[in-house]
């Protein structure tokens, strides 16, 4: 019978599986001190495993220990803060030194009797005389201003009143406060929201998910908090007594953001003035919120 021929790959695989013995002998007595039985495949697996373990150990040591600070590109966050603080301090000191030098130079000029030079007169405009121009707004300009303020564009009235606000129907507006509406939305009187009266120390809640973009106190509106929502929707809460959030905080719909109050000059009793703005237009909250 003819001998069975094997492919080179099978021959190579068989060679990898062959067993070999590593023996360490005493040179004088030839006594066996240590022996190790391995195959080439086992040796490759052993070296691969050791390499993976060592690589993982080195990467973990560099990533999670202070040793990474010795690698270019890494650094301590506190050191960077100190560097920025020192740089700001140096700039401040430089400005103070420049101001002091200017002050001293002016004093030296005064003591030495030097008079400050007169500033150079600007070149007279010879292009033309504009005193005769009529700067009063025209009738069309006045009408455009009035239309913008009243949120009524004559050529696009239908777009503004219908399709412009259709996207708001997809949102569920959470009621910021349960109470009685004492003053409704009125564009002609420039009352861009609704006034809601409720019991004392009642919590005011966010009407939608969003980010707080303003918190502060104004003379007329008292404590005010404004939230930026998705799709360019803004909600404003005025006359609060206490603000529970600060600028930059992310809030969820229904989350407490303030407490009803009576702050500011434009109020006479504890209530909430609530406004909703969409793409720069004020809208009537009663059309979308159930109080």
Residue pairs with C-beta under 8 A, 6 or more apart in sequence:
6 14
15 40
16 39
16 40
16 41
16 44
17 39
17 40
17 41
18 39
18 40
19 37
19 38
19 39
20 37
20 38
20 39
20 40
21 35
21 36
21 37
21 38
22 35
22 36
22 37
22 38
23 32
23 34
23 35
24 32
24 33
24 34
24 35
25 31
25 32
25 33
26 33
38 46
61 67
62 68
62 71
68 74
69 75
69 76
109 116
137 145
147 153
147 154
150 187
150 188
151 160
151 187
151 281
151 282
152 160
153 159
153 160
160 281
164 279
164 281
165 278
165 283
167 231
167 278
168 233
168 278
168 283
168 288
169 288
171 208
171 231
171 233
171 288
172 253
173 207
173 208
173 276
173 285
173 288
173 289
174 205
174 206
174 207
174 208
174 253
174 254
174 289
175 205
175 207
175 289
175 290
175 291
176 196
176 204
176 205
176 206
176 207
176 235
176 237
176 272
176 274
176 289
177 196
177 198
177 202
177 204
177 205
177 260
177 272
177 274
177 291
178 198
178 202
178 291
179 196
179 197
179 198
179 199
179 202
179 271
179 272
179 291
180 196
180 197
180 198
181 194
181 195
181 196
181 197
181 286
181 291
182 195
182 196
182 197
182 271
183 191
183 194
183 195
184 191
184 194
184 284
184 286
185 191
185 192
185 193
185 194
185 282
185 284
185 285
185 286
187 282
192 275
192 277
192 282
193 236
193 238
193 273
193 274
193 275
193 276
193 282
193 285
194 273
194 274
194 284
194 285
194 286
194 291
195 271
195 272
195 273
195 274
196 271
196 272
196 274
196 291
197 269
197 270
197 271
198 260
198 271
198 272
200 260
200 270
201 241
201 259
201 260
202 259
202 260
203 256
203 258
203 259
203 260
204 237
204 240
204 256
204 257
204 258
204 259
204 260
204 272
205 253
205 254
205 255
205 256
205 257
206 227
206 235
206 251
206 252
206 253
206 254
206 255
206 257
207 227
207 229
207 235
207 253
207 274
207 276
207 289
208 227
208 229
208 230
208 233
208 235
208 253
209 229
209 230
209 250
209 251
209 252
209 253
210 227
210 228
210 229
210 230
210 233
210 235
210 250
210 251
211 227
211 228
211 248
211 249
211 250
211 251
212 225
212 226
212 227
212 228
212 245
212 246
212 247
212 248
212 249
212 250
212 251
212 257
213 226
213 227
213 228
213 234
213 247
214 224
214 225
214 226
214 247
215 223
215 224
215 225
215 226
215 243
215 245
215 246
215 247
216 223
216 224
217 223
217 224
217 263
218 224
218 264
219 264
219 265
220 264
220 265
220 266
221 238
221 239
221 264
221 266
221 273
222 238
222 239
222 240
222 261
222 262
222 263
222 264
222 267
223 238
223 239
223 240
223 241
223 242
223 243
223 258
223 261
223 263
223 264
224 236
224 237
224 238
224 240
225 236
225 237
225 240
225 243
225 245
225 257
225 258
226 234
226 235
226 236
226 237
227 234
227 235
227 236
227 237
227 251
227 257
228 234
229 235
231 278
232 278
232 279
232 280
233 276
233 277
233 278
234 276
234 277
234 278
235 274
235 275
235 276
235 277
236 273
236 274
236 275
236 276
236 277
237 257
237 258
237 272
237 273
237 274
238 264
238 272
238 273
238 274
238 275
239 260
239 261
239 262
239 263
239 264
239 266
239 267
239 270
239 271
239 272
239 273
240 258
240 259
240 260
240 261
240 263
240 272
241 258
241 259
241 260
241 261
241 262
241 263
241 270
242 258
242 259
242 261
243 257
243 258
244 256
244 257
244 258
244 259
245 251
245 257
245 258
251 257
260 270
260 271
260 272
261 270
262 268
262 269
262 270
262 271
266 273
267 273
274 285
275 282
275 285
276 282
276 283
276 285
276 288
276 289
277 283
285 291
